[in-house]
Amino acid sequence: MAAISFLSTPIITLLVLPEEFGKASVFAIALNIAFQACLLGVDESFSRMFFEKKSGGERAALARRCLALALTATISAICCFLPFSRRISVALFGSDDTAAVPLLALCLVLSVLHSFATAVVKMHKRGHLLSTTQIAYALVNVAVTVVYALYVSPTFHAIVCGTAASLFVCAVASFLFETRFWAQAPRGARFDMAEAAGLLRYGLPLVPAFIIASLFQGMDKIALRAYASFEEVGLYAAASKFAFVLSLMQFGFCLFWRPTSLERYEADRKDVRFFEKIFEYAAVAVLISAGLLLLLKDVVIYLLAPAYRSSVMIMPFLLFVPLMGLLSEITGSGIRFKKRTALYVIAAAVGVAVNFAGNYCLIPILGARGAALSTGAAYIIYFIVQTRMAGRLFEARYRIYGTIPAFLTITLFMALNTFYAVPWWCNAAPVAVVALIHKRLVADMARAGLREFRK
C-alpha cells in the first residue's frame, strides 16, 4: 500500500494541474471534518464496549446501533447542507460547482460505512484482511482517478471519484467478509434507547477533540486557501504526499506502541526504563529517516510533472509532522495511562493557535513554504506541551536534551533545503551527524535489524 500511495502521486501530477490538486485537498479537509462530526464518536464507543459484550449477537447488535446513530446524523447533516450547495461550493472551491457538494455527501456516507466495516475487521484482529482491503483501496483509488482524468476530465473530480470508488469497494468487501457477524440476529428486536444514550455519553465528548485534531492537521491548507491560490495549495498537498513516507513509519509504530505500552504499564507501573529506551531509539530512527528523505528529495524532482517540481522546497519542514507526532506518542503516554484525554485536546488546541498565527504571518510572505514552516513549528510546540503535561502524570525521564544537537542539525538542513538549491550530496551531512552523535544506538539498531534479517 505504501509503495502504491507513494508512486500514485507522480502519476496524478502528470494528469491534474496544481490548482485542481489543491481543490481536491480542500475537499478532503471538508470531508474529514464533516466525517468526524457525523460519527458522533460512536466508532470509539463501539471499540471501547465491543469486548464487554460476550456473545456474537450482542456485539452485532452493538455494531448496528452505532452504525444507525452515525448514519442518522450523517443523513441529517446532508439534508441540512444540500440546499446550500451553491454557497458551500463557492466558499470551498471558489466557483459554483454543481457536482462538488453532492460528491461530498456521497463520500460522507461511504466514509461512515467504511469506518464501521473496517472497525469490525480490526476488532476481530483479521490483519491480513485489513492489509488486503488497504491495498485494494490504494489500487482502486489510482485506477479510477487515472481513468477519469484521461477519459472524462482532468479536474479534482477525478481524485474525488477515485476516493469514493475506493471507499465503496473496501466497505463492500469488508462487509462481505464479515457477513456472518453482521447477519447475527440481535437478542432484542427493539432499538435500545438506554444503550444508545450510553454510547453517545461516551462518544460525544470525544467529537470536539477529533474536530480540533482535524483542524490541526488541515489548518495549513485552510490558511493557504484563505491567503494564497489553489495552485499553492496543490503544491503544498503534493509535498505532503512525499512526507507521507515518514507518516507510514509513524502509523506502523503506533499500531505496535499503543497496545504494547498499555500492557507494559499495567504489568509494572514503575518500569519507566522501558519507555525511556524506546524514546531514545525512536528519536534516532526518525531523525535519520528525515535526513534520508532530504537526501532523496532531488530524486523526487524527476518523478513529478514540471508544474509540481517546486514542491520539493516545501517538503522539508513538513517532515516535522510525522517526526514530532511519533515522538509525542511515546512522551505523551502518561495521558493515555491516566485516562486524561482532555489534555490531548489542550495540546492540539495550542498547536492550532500556533499554526494559525504562523500561517497568518508567513503565508502572505512565503506562500506554501511559510505554511510548511508554520506547521512544523506548531508540531514542535504540540510535542513540548503534550510532553510537559504527560510528565506530571508519568515520571519517565526521556533524554530529550540528548537529541537536541542532532535535532538542530536536521532543522538547519531543512531550512537550507527550503530556501536554497542545496546540492544533493550536502544532504548526506545531517544523516552522518546524527549517526555519529548516536553511534551506540545506531549500532544497536543495525545489529537488531541484522538478526531479524537472518531469521
N, C-alpha and C positions, 0 to 999 in steps of 0.2 A: 504493500500500500504506500509506504514511504517513497519508494522509487517512482511509482506511478504518479503520485501527487507532485513530486519534485519535477519530473520530466514533462508533466502536463503544462506547466507554466510557460516554458518556451514555445510550445505548440500554440497555446491560446494567444500569446503575444503576437504571433505571426498573423493571426486571423482577426483580432479585435484591437482597435485603437485604444491608446491610454485613456481617453475620455470615457469610452464605453466600459473599460475595465474599472474605472473609478465609480461609475454609476452602479455597477454590479457590487462593488464593495459597500456602497451606501445602502443598497438593497439588503445585503447580508446583515448589516448592523441593525436596520429597522426590523428585519425578521427575527433576529436574536433577542432583541429587547421585547418585542411582542410575544415571542415564544415563552420567555421566562415569566412574563406577566400572566399569560393564559394557562400555564401549567399549575398555577396556584400553589406550587411547592409540593403537590401530591405525589410527584415522582419520588421525592425524598421520603415522604410518608410511606410509600409502598416499599421502598428498600429497607426502611427502619423497622417496619412491622411485619415483613414477609416471614421471618423465622419465628415470630410469635404465634403464627398460625400453624397448627400441627398437621392438618390434612391438606391434600391437594385441592379438594373442593373449597376449603376456606381460603386458601391462597388465590385460587382462581376468582373467587368472589371479591377478594380484596383488590385484585388487579382490575376487575370490571368496574368496581366502584370508583377507583382512582381515575381510570380512563374516562368514565362517564362524567366525572366532575370536570376534568380538563377539557373534554370535548364540548361540554355545555358552555364553559367560559370562553372557549375559542369561537364557537358559533355565535355567541352573544356579541363578542368583540367585533367579529366580521360584519354582523348586521349593523353595528354602530358606525364602523368606519367606511363601509362601501358607499353609502350615499355621498360621502365627501371625497370620492376617488380623485376628482379633478384637483382639488386643493392639495390633497396629500401628494399627488404626483408632482405638482409644481414645486411644492416645498422640498421634496426629496431629490427630484431629478431635473428641476429647472424647466420642465415642459409638461404639457398636457398629454401624457402617455396613457392611452385608454386601456392598454393591456397590463401595465405595471402593477396597479393595485389589485386587480383580480388574481394576478400571478402571486402576489404577496399573500392573499387569502388562501390560495391553493397550497402554497408552501407551508403556511402556518398549520393547516390541518394535517398535512403529511408529516410535518416535524413532530407534532404531538403523537401521531400514530407510531412513527418510527421510534420515538423516545420510549414508549411503553413496550413495544415489540422487542427492542434490544434490551430493555431493563429485565425482562423475564429471562432472556438468554443469559444475561450476566448473573442473575440470581441463581440460576441452575448451573453456573460455572462451566458453561459449554464454550470453552476458549477457542477451540478450532472452528466452531460455527461462527463465533463472533469475528474471528480473523477473516473467514471466508466472506462474510457479508460486507466487511470493511473493504476488502479487495474489490468485491463486486461494485460497491458504492463508487470507488475511485474510477473503475473501468467504465461504468455506465455514464458517469459524470463527464469524462473526457470524450467518450464516443458521441453522446448526444450533443454536447457543446460544439464539437468539430463539425458534425453533420449539419446542425442548424446554421452555424456560421458560414459554411460553404454553400449550402443549397437554399437557405431561407433569407437570412440577414445577418451580417457580422456586427450585431449590436449586443448590448448587455443582456438582451432577451435570451441569447444563445447560452450564456453562462447560467442564467436563472432557470431555463428549461432543463439544462444539464443537472442542476441541483434538484429540481422537482422530480425528474425521472429517477435519479439515484435514490432519493428518499422513498419513492414509491416502490421500486424494486426491492430494496432492502427491508422495508416494512412488510411487504407481502411475503418475502422469503422467510423472515423471522417468525411471522405469524404461522406460516405453513409448517415450519419445523417444530413449532410448539403447539400444534393443533390439539394434541391430547390434553395439554394443560388448559388451554382456553375453552375447550369443549366440556370440561368437567362441570357438572351441574352444581351450583351453589346450594347450600342447605336451605337457606331462606329465599323464597321467590321474591319477597318484597324488598324494596330498597331500604337499607338500614340507615335511617336518618341520624341515629346516635353515633354510629361508627363514622358516617360521613363528616359529622361535626368534629369528631376526634381527629380525623385525617386533616381537616382544614386547620384545626388548632395547632397541629404540629407543623404543617407545611406553610401556611400563610406568613408567619413571621420570617421565614427564610426568603420570601419573594423580594423584599427590598434589598437584601444582601446580594441576591443574584442579579438584580437590575443594576445595582451600583457596580458590581463586578463587570457586567456587560458594558456599562458606560466607561469604566476604567479601561477596558480592552479596546473600545471603539472611539474614545474621546479624540484621539489623534485624527482619525478620518472625519469625524464630525466637525472638528475645528478646520480642517483643510477644506471641507465643503463650504464652511461659512466664510473663510478668509482667502481662499485660493480657488483654482479652477478644478474641474473634474479631471483634467489631464494630470495635475499634481496628485490628486487622489489616486489615479490609476498607477502612476509611477511608484507612489508610496506603497500601494497594495502589492505590486509586483515585487518590490524589495522585501515586503513582509513575508512573501511566499518562500523566499530563499532563507530568511531567518527561521522559517518553519522547520528546517533540518534540525536545528538545535531544540526546537519545541518538541520534536519527536523524542529526543533524549529525555526531556522533562516529563513528557507523558508516560514513557516507559518506566521511568524512575518512580513516578507517583503510584502507578499500579502496584509496584513492589513495596514501596515505602509505607503507605498508609496502613495496610493490614499488619505488616511486619512491625512497625513502630508501636502500634497499639498492643500487639501480642507481647512484645518485649517489655513494654511499660507495665502491663498487667502482671507479668511474671515476676518482675523485680522493679519496683518504683524508684529505687535508689541507684539503679545501674545507669548512671549518666555517661560513663566512659564509652559505651557502645555508640551513643548519639554523637558524642564529640569526635570519635574516629570517623564515623560516616560523613560528618561535615567536612573534615579535612580532605578525605579522598574525593568527595563530590565537588568541592571547590576547585581542586586542581584539575579534575576531569573536565569541568565545564569551561574553565579558563583556557585550557589547551584547545578544547573544541572550538571556542570562539576565535582563537588565534589561527587555527587551521582554516576556518571559513574565511577569514580575512585573506589568508594566503591564496585561497582558491577563487577569490572574487573576480580576478581577471579572466578566469575560465568562463565564469557566468556571462561576461560581456558577449562572448561569441555564441552563447546559447539563446540569447534574446534577440527579438526583432530590433532593428536600428532605432525605432522610436522609443524603445524602453531602456536603452543602454545606460542612460544617465541614472537609472535607478540603483546601480551598484554603489553610487556615492551616498545613497540614502540608507542603505542596508546596515552599515557598521553599528550605529547606536541602537538599532532595533534588536541587536543580539543581547542587549541587556534584559529584554523582556523575558525570554526563557531562562537566561542565566540567573537573574535575581529571583525569578519565580521558583526555580528548582531549589535554590538555597533557602528560600523562605519556607518551603515545605518542611525542611529539617529544623530550622531555628524557631519556626512557629508551632512546633509540635505540642508545646505545653498548652496552647489554647485549645487544641483538639482533645488532649488528655483530660483537661479540667472542664470540658464542655462549655467553654465561654465563647461561643461562636459569635456573639455580638462584637467581640474585639476584632474579628475579621472585617466586619462592616466598617468599623472605625478606621482601620488601616487602609482599606480600599477607598474610603471617603477622603482621607488625607491625600492619597495618590491621585484621585480625581481632581482635587483642588489644585495640587501642584501642577498636574498636567494641563489643566485649564489655563492657569496663569502663564505657564511656559508657552503654550500654544498662542495665547493672545499676544505675547511679546515677540515671539520668534518667527511665527509663520509669515507675518507681513514682510519680514526682512529676508528670511532664508527659505521660505516656501516649505517643501516637503522635508528638506534637511532639518529645518527648525522643528518640525513636528517630531521627527525621529529623535532629535536631541532632547526635546521636552519629554517624550515618552520614556526614553532611557533614564533621565533624571528622576521622573516620577516613580519608576520601578525601584530605583535605588532607595528613595525615601520610604516607599512602601516596605521594602525589606528592613530598613532600620527601625521603623515604627513597630512593625509586627514582631521583630526580634526583641525589642525592648519590652514590649507588653508580655510576650511569652516568657521572657527571662524572669519575670516576677512570679510566674506560676510553676516553672520547672527549672531547677537550678543547674542546668548544664553549662559548662564554661567552654563555649565554642571559640576556637582560635581564629577569630575574625581578624584581629590585628596582624596576625602572621601572614595573612593572604593579601594585605594591603599593597606591598611592593609589586607583586605580580598583577594585582587588580589595576593599579595605576599605570603599569606598563601597557596592559591591554587597552585601557582607556585612552592613553596617549596615541596609540596607533589607530584606534577608532576615529579619533579626531583628525589625524593626518589623512586617513583614507576618505574622510567626509569632505574635506576642504581642498585636498591636493591630489594630483595624479601620482600616487606613490608606486614606484616600480615593484613588481610582484615579489622579487627576491628580498626586498626590505621587510616584507611581512613575515618572513621566517624568524625575524628577531624576537617578537613577543613570545612565540612558541618556545624558542630556545631559552629565553629569560625565565619563563615560568618553569620549564623543565629543570633548569639549573638551580633555581631558588628552592624548588621542592623535589630535588633529585631522589631523596629517600622514598617519598610517596610514589613518585613516578616509577621507580624501580620495583616497588611492591606491586603496583598495579600491572606492570609488564609481566612480572613473574606469575601473578594470578591468572592473567589472560593466557599466558603460555600453557599453564596447567590445564585450563579449560579447553584449549585448542587440542591438546594431546589426548584428552578424553574422547 
